[in-house]
Structure formats: structure tokens, C-alpha cells
């Protein structure tokens, strides 16, 4: 038994309180080098280690791309020609002329990002978050709808949290960690050229010379990536319960609009280049399937139709009325004032 993305199903997803609770994609991936090849998960600044958890049965599971990272990779999709008309295009100019420009769609915290508080949009953004905190998602949808699709936390101002409608995460199962070693060899024998006598240097002096490339530098036991003996799995969830809890003026139209954006984002193929040493593509022999999840836990195979999704997103955006695009200017004075306010 399977379902198609019909108009009736999409309406139930957006506005039926007893409708499905989620759409879910289970997709298995492979390194471009092939099954069993090493690849590199992220390290994290606090301890520069891989995030590898060990389950009760001893299975080791590695985080390959976090929910936040996936959201930040997916959101710039709405800068592309096929999708940019679906959302307001808000650009922030900064620096001296000729100005550089960053899109709000590239800001890590979306409308809650510090850069917005340093522009003339600060008060309007504040008001939109306050309204969302009181249950009215309309102003936020007009101003920055991807803050509703991918979630936002205005932690440094109103404190309002907006839950994600689209969530995606990559994990690798049953992994083994590898290490690597290397040896840097200078292009010249600088000791023979009377540039440096390594044996006479103190430890901190040796480090300084080595950092400048004048000494041999060994590196042992460094991160060498991981090998996945089980699947490398991407899970994408469209949270229909969170969607249907959004309200405001013309609530049904609002929810259809956000559902269209969510489906466009969720159905877009993953950009395979996650980081150096980590290029992942769909496994042609693995699972790649969408499922419709009912309130009673019933799981029904879903036939994905990218053309139908795009058509629904466009018609829903037209009915809702996409918010105005804007050109903003970063103001260093606002930034300094904001920092002082935070300290107080």
C-alpha cells in the first residue's frame, strides 16, 4: 500500500488536526570511494574529537552531520533561481564600499542572528518573535519564513524558541575509528645553512620555528576518519504536528505556505560535499524511501513527486503573499550598543 502527494493529502497534512503526524525520509549513503572506504565526520571545537556514541550492545554510532548543520546546508536552497521567489530575499550589506553582502538565508541563527539586531530590521524582528511567542506566526512568516521551517531561537533578545518543521541528521552505524600520522620535511636543511640550530632552542622556541616551517614536524595518532560497517543513514522528518500548531491570521493559508517550503527543502537532494574527506552520495543498493506516519503509528509508503511539490509550494506562496525583499545595512554602532546591553 502506498500514497501519492495528492491535493487532499497535502491539505490534511497542513490543516487536519487528525491528519498524519510526519513525513519521513530514510536514505542510505556511501562515500564516493565506495562501500567500506574511510570518510571524515566533524570534530567539535571544545575537544576536537569525533562524536561517537557506544550503545548498550557495543555498537558505535558516529554523528556525520548534525541537525543544525543540515539546516544550515539546506536553507540556502532558497537563494537558487527555482526557489528564490518562494521567500523574501533579505540581504545585509557590510564593510566599506564596495560593500560585501550576506543573505539572511546564510545566517546561522536565521532571524535571531546577531547580524539582524545590527540593522534597521531589529525592531521588526523583535516584534515578530514576540508575536510568535504569543501564538501568532504570521509576522514571522512574512519576514523570515525559513525561521519557522528550520527553527530559530531568539536567545539573545526575546528568548522565544520556534521549533523546526524540517529536521535532518546523518549518522553512521557500527563504525571503527582510524588514525593517521605524517611527517613534515622542510624544503632546505636550514641547520646546514646556519639559519637555526634546533638542539640549542628551548621548547617554545622550537615550536615557533616549526610553525614557520623551518624544522621537521612529526604528527602521530591524528584523526584518520572512520569506516562504517553498517549503514550511513540520513533521516529527514517533516514535523506536521509542529506545523499545525502554528496559528495567526489566515492560519490555513499560512500553514499551506510553510508546508510547501518544508516539502521543497526536505525533498531537495543532499549536497554531497560535507567537508574535506567526506563526500557522500546515495547508495544505489540501499534504502531510499519516504514514509507517511499516521497518528496511530501506521506507516505508509509515500511516492515522492518533486514536480507536485514545487507546484504546491508556488501556488501556496502566491495565495499567502510572500513578504517583501529588503536591502539592509549593518551598523557597527548598533553592534556595540547591543553588546553593551547584553553585558548589563
N, C-alpha and C positions, 0 to 999 in steps of 0.2 A: 504494500500500500504506500502511495506517495501523494504529495500535494504540490500544486503549482502556485506561483505567485499571482493569484487572481486578484481582481479588484476587491472582491468580497473578503478574501483572506487579509489583504493589506488593511482594509477598514477595520476588521476585527482586531488586528494587531495594534492599530493606533487607538481605537476608541471603545472597544468592547471590554467592560470590566471583567467579564468571564472568559475573555479570549486567551490565546496562548501566552505563556509567560516568557518565552525566549526563542530566539533563533540561534542555532549553534553550528559553527563550522569546526570539524575535526580534520586537520590536514597534516600529513606526514611529509617530512622534508629530508633532503640528503645534501651533504657537501658536494660542491661541483666536482671535487676529485673522485667522488664515488662512495659507495657504502663502506663504512669502516674507516674512512680517512679521518685524520685529526682535523679539528677545527677549534677556533678560539672563542670561548664565551667571554663576557665582560668581566673586568676586575672593577673593584669599587674603591674609592679614594681613601676611606678610613683605614682599611687594612690591606689593600691591593691584592685581595685573594679572590678566587672564583667562589661563586655562591653555589656550593654543592651540599645538599642535604642527604642524610642517610636514613632510610626508612627502617621500620622495625625488623623487616626480613633481611636487612643488609643492602638492599638496592640503593644505589646512589643516583640522585636526580640533580641535574645541573640546570640552573637558570641560564637560558641563552639570550633572551631579550625580555625585559620587564614590561609590566603593564604600562607604566609611564613612558618608557622608551618607545614602545609600539605606538602609543597615542601620538607622540611627537613625530614619528615617522609617517603616520597616516594623515595627519591634519593638513600638511602642505599639498595634499592631493587637490584641495580646493583652490590652489593657485593655477592649476592646469586649465588650458583653454576649454576643455569639455565640461569643466565643473565650476569654473570661477563665477559664473553668473548665478550660482545657487546660493551664494553667501555674500555679505558685504565685504568689500576689499578695503581693509584699513591699513594704511601704510604710515610708518613713522620715520620722518627724516631726522637725521642726527649728524653731528660733526660740522665742520666748516665747509663752505661752498668749494667745489660742487658737493652737495650733501650725499651721504650714503643713505640707504633706505632699508628698513626691516619691516616685514609684514607681521601683523598680529598673528597670522597663521603660523609663524615661525617662532613665536614667543612661548617659552616652555610652560608658563603658568597661565597662558591664554589671557582673558580679560583681567585676571588677578595678578598679572605680571607687574613688576616694579616699573617697567618702562611706560605703562599706561598711566600710572599715577604721576608721571613726569611730563604729561601732555595736557592739552586743553580738554581732553576727554575724561579727566579724572573724576569730576563731579557726576557726570552722567553714568560712568561705570559704577561709581559708588551707589547711586540711586537704583541702578539695575540689579545690583546684588542685594540691596535691601529689599526690593520688591520680590526677588526670587526667594529670599528667606521668609517672606510672608506668604508665599504660595503663588505669586504671580510671575510666571516665567516669560511673559510677553515682552517686556522691555529688554531682557537679556537675549531673547531670540531675534529681536530686531537689530540689536547692537552687535552681538557676537554669538551666533547660534552654535558654533563649534564648541563653545564653553559648556553648552548643555549636552552636546553629542559626546564629547570626550571627557567631560567633567572639569570642574575648577574648584579651587579652594582659595577664597579671598582672605588668606590667613593674616595678612599684614594690614588689613583695613577693617572690613565689616565682620570678618570671621565666618562668613557664610560658606557652606560647603554645597556644591552641586554634584550629585552622583553621576557617574558615567552611564551613558546609554550603551556605548560600544566599548567593549573590553577585549583586549587581545594579549596573549602571552605565549612565549616559546620556551619549552623545556626539553631537555634530552634525558632519556631514561637508561639506567644501567650503564653508567659511564666509568671510565678509567681516566685518571689524570696523568698527563705526561709532563716531563721536564726537558729542558734543553740547556746546552752550555755553548759558550762561544769564547773566542779569544781575539781581542783587537791587537793588531800588529801595526806600529807606526810605519809610515812610508819611508822614513830615514832612520838611521842609527844616530839619534841625537846625542847620545853619550860620546860616540866617536868624534862627533863634530864639536865637542866641548860646549854643548848647549846646556846639558844637565847631567849631574852625577846623582843618579837615583839613590845609591846607597848612603849618601850624605844628607838626604832630605828627611825631614820629620814627616810623620804620618799625614798631617793636614797639608803639608807642602806637596807630598806625593799625590794626594787627591787632587790638588789644584792643577798640577802639571798633567795628570792623567785626564782630567776633564777637558783640558785644552788640546788633547790628542798627541802629547809628546812621549807618553810612556805606554808600555804594554798593559792591557787591562783584561784580566780574565773575568768571565761571568759563568757561574756554575749553578745548577739547580733552579734555573729560572722557569717561569711558566712556559710550558710547551704545548698547551692546548689540551683537549680531551678527545677520547674516542667513545662514541656511543654504540653499545652493543644492542641496545633496544632502540625504539623509535625516537626520532627528533620530531616533536609534536607541536603544532601551532593550534591553539584554541581561541576562536573568536566567538564572543557572545554578544548578542543584541538583547539588552535587558528591557523587555516590553512592559514589565511592571513599573520600573522607574519612569519609562516614557509616559505611561498612562496616569501617573501621579502628578504630572505637570499640568498646571491649570493657568487660567488667565482669560482675558477677553478673546472670544472666538477660539475657545480651547480645542475644539475638534480640528479646526483648520491648522492651528499651531502644532498639534501632535502629528498630523499627517506630514507637515513640513519637516519636522525633526526626524520622523521615521524615514522619510525619503533621504535625508542627509546621512542618517545612520546606515541605511542599506547601501548607499553608494560607497561609503567608507569601508564597511565590513566586507563588501564583495570585491574590492579592488585587489588585484594580485600583489603579493608581498614583494617589495623591493629586495632583491636577493643579497645585496651587499650590505651586511650589517656592520662589519668592521674589518680591519685588516686580518686576513686569515679566516674569515667567516663569511663565505658566500654560500647561501643555502637556497636550493630550488625544490619544487615539488617532487616527491618520489613517485615515478610513473607506476611503480608496482605497489605503492602504499595506499592508505585510505585518504580520500579527499571527498568529504560528504557533508552536506547541510542537513540539519535536523530541526524540525519544528517540535517544541516541547510544550505539552499541554499542562494545565493546572493540576491534573491528576497524575502527572508524570509520564503520560503517554508520549512516546517518541515516534514521530512520523517523518519518513524521508522527504526531503524538500528538493524539488527541481529548481535550481537557480537559473534565473533569466536576467542577464545583465541589461538587455535592451528594455525589458519591462521595468526594471529598477530605475534606469535612467529616465524613462518616460514618466514614471510616477513621481520621481524627485522633481522634474521640471514642472509638471502640472501642479504639484503641491506647493512649490516655491512661488509660482505665479499666483495661485489662489491666496497664499498668505501675504505676499508682498514683501520681497527681500528688502532689508534695511539699506539705507544709503551708504555708499562707499565714501571714504574720507581720506584726506591727506593731513596728517598731524605733524607737529614739530616737537622734538624732545627739548625740554627746557632744563638745563643744568641747575638753575635756581630752584625749581620745583623739587629736583632730586635732593638738593642739600636741605631744603625745608622739610621734606618728607623724612630724611634721615634724622634730623633733629627732633621731629615729632615722635619718631619711634623710640628714641633714647629717653624722652620724657615719659 
